[in-house]
């Protein structure tokens, strides 16, 4: 309970810090009125807008009002659509979660078995293939890969749709493009951890009992790799949720990334601020879950 309370308080402090950063850093981009109003607006229109938005108040007063609104679940209203920002975010959130979880499943289904087998048989053809795939995942930009996938599998072969969210087939290309970078990192980590564990006493004992490679990997090796894998998995899922702006734009995927891109282009200041804060809160929540999983997987962590 002490461990849970400590980590929860740390997460609340991080949330407060994220709130402060989002509020003040967005305002460092310039005068909000100049950003939100068209250039042809005259001085009277600018002043009226400034008063209507409460931007004529001191900065600390504006922050206090914003902070109280967030505590009540009020993230403001969009300038363009005049809808509540939270409603717009919740409308797009299912699509972003679907894309992120699809990319995460792609990472796990390839990285874990390939990494385990590559680490158990270093120098083999499978190991070289895994290293090449890990290197490609680290250096190939996801937006460039997304356009290549559209050219190959949508335009050239006609196997999969090139844009939109219309059934499982439309998820394949954006999920692969989004998850390819995370695949390289997870694959390399799994291989390295497997190499380090190959000479462990518990594996030698298991081999002496006559267990085969599959039993060694699933019953002994994978559970002992859980801590580093959970750590990277939490970071990867955070990136997949917040780093999909380019992919959602390329594939016309109706998620938060596309909404954020549109809000930036429209200079929709309150909506940009709300989406950024929402993604930050999601990331902090995932990190808290990862911390609690550490303690569940290894009770010794609770005493650190």
LINURWO-V630312 format. One record per residue. N is the residue number from 1. RES is the residue in three letters. PSI is psi as a letter, one per 40 degrees, with the letter a starting at -180 (none if undefined). NEAR is the number of other ideal C-beta (glycine too) atoms within 8 Angstrom. D_FIRST is the distance of its C-alpha to the first C-alpha in Angstrom with 1 decimal. Layout:
{{N,RES,PSI,NEAR,D_FIRST} {N,RES,PSI,NEAR,D_FIRST}}
This chain:
{{1,UNK,d,4,0.0} {2,UNK,d,6,3.8} {3,UNK,d,9,5.4} {4,UNK,d,9,5.0} {5,UNK,d,8,6.1} {6,UNK,d,8,8.5} {7,UNK,d,11,10.0} {8,UNK,d,9,10.4} {9,UNK,d,8,12.2} {10,UNK,d,8,14.2} {11,UNK,d,12,15.2} {12,UNK,d,8,16.4} {13,UNK,d,8,18.4} {14,UNK,d,10,19.9} {15,UNK,d,11,20.8} {16,UNK,d,8,22.5} {17,UNK,d,8,24.3} {18,UNK,d,12,25.5} {19,UNK,d,11,26.8} {20,UNK,d,9,28.8} {21,UNK,d,8,30.1} {22,UNK,d,12,31.2} {23,UNK,d,12,33.0} {24,UNK,d,10,34.8} {25,UNK,d,7,35.5} {26,UNK,d,11,37.2} {27,UNK,e,8,39.4} {28,UNK,e,6,40.5} {29,UNK,e,5,42.5} {30,UNK,a,6,45.0} {31,UNK,h,5,46.1} {32,UNK,d,10,44.2} {33,UNK,d,11,47.4} {34,UNK,d,8,49.5} {35,UNK,d,10,47.0} {36,UNK,d,10,46.8} {37,UNK,i,10,50.5} {38,UNK,i,4,53.5} {39,UNK,d,4,55.7} {40,UNK,e,4,58.6} {41,UNK,h,8,56.8} {42,UNK,i,6,58.7} {43,UNK,d,5,57.4} {44,UNK,d,6,57.4} {45,UNK,d,9,55.3} {46,UNK,d,12,52.8} {47,UNK,d,9,52.6} {48,UNK,d,8,52.2} {49,UNK,d,13,49.4} {50,UNK,d,10,47.7} {51,UNK,d,9,47.7} {52,UNK,d,6,46.6} {53,UNK,e,8,43.6} {54,UNK,e,8,42.8} {55,UNK,e,10,43.5} {56,UNK,e,6,45.9} {57,UNK,i,8,43.1} {58,UNK,i,5,41.6} {59,UNK,d,8,39.0} {60,UNK,d,6,36.2} {61,UNK,d,8,37.2} {62,UNK,d,11,37.1} {63,UNK,d,11,33.6} {64,UNK,d,8,32.5} {65,UNK,d,10,34.0} {66,UNK,d,10,32.5} {67,UNK,d,10,29.0} {68,UNK,d,8,29.3} {69,UNK,d,10,30.7} {70,UNK,d,11,27.9} {71,UNK,d,6,25.4} {72,UNK,e,6,27.6} {73,UNK,e,6,27.9} {74,UNK,h,8,31.3} {75,UNK,e,14,32.1} {76,UNK,a,12,35.8} {77,UNK,i,8,38.8} {78,UNK,h,14,40.7} {79,UNK,d,11,44.0} {80,UNK,d,8,45.9} {81,UNK,e,5,44.8} {82,UNK,e,6,43.7} {83,UNK,i,8,40.8} {84,UNK,h,10,37.3} {85,UNK,d,14,35.5} {86,UNK,d,10,32.4} {87,UNK,d,8,34.8} {88,UNK,d,13,36.5} {89,UNK,d,14,33.3} {90,UNK,d,7,32.1} {91,UNK,d,6,35.6} {92,UNK,e,13,35.4} {93,UNK,d,10,31.7} {94,UNK,d,6,32.4} {95,UNK,d,12,35.2} {96,UNK,d,14,33.1} {97,UNK,d,9,30.2} {98,UNK,d,11,32.9} {99,UNK,d,18,34.4} {100,UNK,d,13,31.2} {101,UNK,d,8,30.1} {102,UNK,d,12,33.6} {103,UNK,d,15,33.8} {104,UNK,d,14,30.4} {105,UNK,d,9,31.7} {106,UNK,d,12,34.9} {107,UNK,d,13,33.1} {108,UNK,d,10,31.1} {109,UNK,d,8,34.1} {110,UNK,d,11,36.3} {111,UNK,d,12,34.1} {112,UNK,d,12,32.2} {113,UNK,d,8,35.3} {114,UNK,d,15,37.6} {115,UNK,d,17,35.3} {116,UNK,d,13,34.7} {117,UNK,d,13,38.4} {118,UNK,d,18,39.5} {119,UNK,d,16,37.3} {120,UNK,d,12,38.6} {121,UNK,g,9,42.2} {122,UNK,i,8,42.6} {123,UNK,e,5,46.1} {124,UNK,i,8,46.8} {125,UNK,d,5,48.0} {126,UNK,d,10,44.7} {127,UNK,d,14,43.0} {128,UNK,d,9,45.6} {129,UNK,d,10,45.1} {130,UNK,d,14,41.3} {131,UNK,d,11,41.9} {132,UNK,d,8,44.4} {133,UNK,d,13,42.1} {134,UNK,d,14,39.3} {135,UNK,d,9,41.8} {136,UNK,d,10,43.1} {137,UNK,d,14,39.6} {138,UNK,d,10,39.1} {139,UNK,d,5,42.5} {140,UNK,h,10,43.6} {141,UNK,h,5,42.7} {142,UNK,d,12,41.2} {143,UNK,d,10,43.6} {144,UNK,d,8,46.6} {145,UNK,d,12,45.4} {146,UNK,d,16,44.9} {147,UNK,d,9,48.6} {148,UNK,d,8,49.8} {149,UNK,d,12,48.0} {150,UNK,d,14,49.7} {151,UNK,d,8,53.1} {152,UNK,d,9,52.8} {153,UNK,d,9,51.1} {154,UNK,d,14,51.9} {155,UNK,d,7,55.2} {156,UNK,d,7,56.7} {157,UNK,d,6,55.7} {158,UNK,f,5,54.7} {159,UNK,d,5,51.9} {160,UNK,i,9,49.1} {161,UNK,i,9,49.0} {162,UNK,e,8,48.9} {163,UNK,i,8,47.0} {164,UNK,i,8,45.3} {165,UNK,g,8,42.6} {166,UNK,g,6,44.5} {167,UNK,i,5,43.0} {168,UNK,d,5,41.4} {169,UNK,d,8,44.4} {170,UNK,e,14,43.8} {171,UNK,d,12,40.3} {172,UNK,d,9,41.5} {173,UNK,d,16,43.1} {174,UNK,d,17,40.6} {175,UNK,d,13,37.7} {176,UNK,d,12,39.5} {177,UNK,d,15,40.5} {178,UNK,d,15,37.1} {179,UNK,e,14,35.3} {180,UNK,d,13,37.9} {181,UNK,d,10,36.6} {182,UNK,d,14,33.1} {183,UNK,d,15,34.8} {184,UNK,d,14,36.3} {185,UNK,d,13,33.1} {186,UNK,d,17,31.2} {187,UNK,d,17,34.3} {188,UNK,d,12,34.8} {189,UNK,d,12,31.2} {190,UNK,d,17,31.3} {191,UNK,d,16,34.7} {192,UNK,d,9,33.7} {193,UNK,d,13,30.6} {194,UNK,d,15,32.8} {195,UNK,d,9,35.5} {196,UNK,d,6,33.2} {197,UNK,e,12,31.9} {198,UNK,d,9,35.4} {199,UNK,e,5,36.1} {200,UNK,i,8,32.9} {201,UNK,d,5,33.4} {202,UNK,d,8,31.5} {203,UNK,d,13,33.9} {204,UNK,d,9,36.9} {205,UNK,d,8,36.0} {206,UNK,d,12,35.5} {207,UNK,d,9,38.9} {208,UNK,d,6,40.6} {209,UNK,e,6,39.5} {210,UNK,e,5,41.5} {211,UNK,i,9,38.8} {212,UNK,i,6,40.1} {213,UNK,d,7,38.9} {214,UNK,d,6,37.1} {215,UNK,d,10,35.2} {216,UNK,d,14,34.3} {217,UNK,d,12,33.0} {218,UNK,d,8,31.0} {219,UNK,d,9,29.7} {220,UNK,d,13,29.2} {221,UNK,d,13,29.6} {222,UNK,d,11,27.7} {223,UNK,d,7,24.3} {224,UNK,e,9,24.5} {225,UNK,e,12,25.3} {226,UNK,d,9,22.3} {227,UNK,d,9,20.3} {228,UNK,d,9,23.2} {229,UNK,d,13,24.3} {230,UNK,d,12,21.1} {231,UNK,d,10,21.2} {232,UNK,d,11,24.8} {233,UNK,d,12,24.5} {234,UNK,d,12,22.0} {235,UNK,d,8,24.5} {236,UNK,d,13,27.4} {237,UNK,d,11,26.2} {238,UNK,d,12,25.7} {239,UNK,d,9,29.2} {240,UNK,d,15,30.6} {241,UNK,d,15,29.4} {242,UNK,e,9,30.6} {243,UNK,f,8,33.5} {244,UNK,e,16,35.7} {245,UNK,d,10,38.1} {246,UNK,d,10,41.0} {247,UNK,d,16,40.5} {248,UNK,d,18,40.3} {249,UNK,d,10,43.3} {250,UNK,d,12,45.4} {251,UNK,e,15,44.6} {252,UNK,f,9,44.7} {253,UNK,h,15,41.3} {254,UNK,g,8,40.3} {255,UNK,a,14,36.7} {256,UNK,d,16,35.0} {257,UNK,d,15,36.7} {258,UNK,d,14,40.1} {259,UNK,d,13,39.2} {260,UNK,d,12,38.1} {261,UNK,d,11,41.3} {262,UNK,d,9,43.4} {263,UNK,d,13,41.7} {264,UNK,d,9,42.5} {265,UNK,d,6,46.1} {266,UNK,e,8,46.5} {267,UNK,f,8,45.0} {268,UNK,g,13,42.6} {269,UNK,d,11,40.6} {270,UNK,d,12,38.0} {271,UNK,d,15,37.4} {272,UNK,d,12,36.9} {273,UNK,d,13,34.4} {274,UNK,d,13,32.5} {275,UNK,d,14,32.3} {276,UNK,d,11,31.2} {277,UNK,d,13,28.3} {278,UNK,d,11,27.4} {279,UNK,d,11,27.4} {280,UNK,d,11,25.4} {281,UNK,d,10,22.6} {282,UNK,d,11,22.8} {283,UNK,d,11,22.6} {284,UNK,d,12,19.5} {285,UNK,d,9,17.8} {286,UNK,d,12,18.9} {287,UNK,d,12,17.6} {288,UNK,d,11,14.0} {289,UNK,d,9,14.5} {290,UNK,d,12,15.9} {291,UNK,d,9,13.1} {292,UNK,d,10,10.7} {293,UNK,d,9,13.8} {294,UNK,d,12,14.2} {295,UNK,d,12,11.0} {296,UNK,d,6,12.1} {297,UNK,d,8,15.6} {298,UNK,g,7,15.1} {299,UNK,e,6,12.2} {300,UNK,d,6,13.9} {301,UNK,d,9,12.8} {302,UNK,d,8,9.2} {303,UNK,e,4,11.1} {304,UNK,none,4,13.4}}
